[in-house]
Amino acid sequence: MFLRVLNKMWEKADVEALGVKRILESLGLGEGSLILDLGCGNGRIAVNLAKLGYRVVGVDVSPVFIRDAFEKAKMHGVEDKVNFRTGDARRIDEEFNGNVKFDATIMYWTTIIGYYDESVDADILRRIRRVTCDNGYLLILNTVNFDSTILRVGLLGTGISYFNEVDDELICVEKPIFDPLKAVMTNTWTFYRRVGRDLIFIDEMSFKLRVYTLHELVKLAEENGWQFTNAYRDTTTLTPYKPLLSNLNVAFKAK
């Protein structure tokens, strides 16, 4: 079901990849640069970056997503520029065994960071540093943060549900609950199949996410091998980050 959610997001993937390219180019990383897309899902950013001239390796913990990503690469004619592998971000340096260094690592759409605890997040950042070039970059993009969560869940009230049409048949109802004391959002996604005017329950999943402020994320990264470079409101204009008005889009340079 989540693969179907990811497939829906392919509708805007080319635009998202253009935004990533803008940031990469602003940092001096043009076509031909080697990019690690960590938590790549079924490859929508990786494949579209490859179409823009980058060499990309996508890593995700889900074999289902990785199999589909290979198919997408073939469909888009970039199987020679992008590669995918199943792997765990918590051991990303072991996955590559010191055999490759990336010009930049990207994590896009609230992936990896926040799903564990802060000590694990810190360790992941250290391990990403080991697979990134000495002059390389880390981009944490389109990521939910404390400010936007407060606006969306805190001010509007816990218990509000969001109705999302995944495709013609699949409906997802999202219900977030925010704990401001721990800065943790618990999100429940309930999936239904639409049959005429009726919704038939299929399944439900819940996950917890530690949402960071910009300050907290920068501090965590700088303690684990990275130097803050810039924070953007969006990847289209690259204007400065504005609290409450955008997700996190943050660039770090390897120390």
Secondary structure, 3 states (H helix, E strand, C coil): CHHHHHHHHHHHHHHHHHHHHHHHHHCCCCCCCEEEEECCCCCHHHHHHHHCCCEEEEEECCHHHHHHHHHHHHHCCCCCCEEEEECCHHHHHHHHCCCCCEEEEEEECCCCCCCCCHHHHHHHHHHHHHCEEEEEEEEEEEECCHHHHHHHHHHCCCCCCEEEECCCCEEEEEEEEEECCCCEEEEEEEEEEEECCEEEEEEEEEEEEECCCHHHHHHHHHCCCEEEEEEECCCCCCCECCCCCCCEEEEEEEC
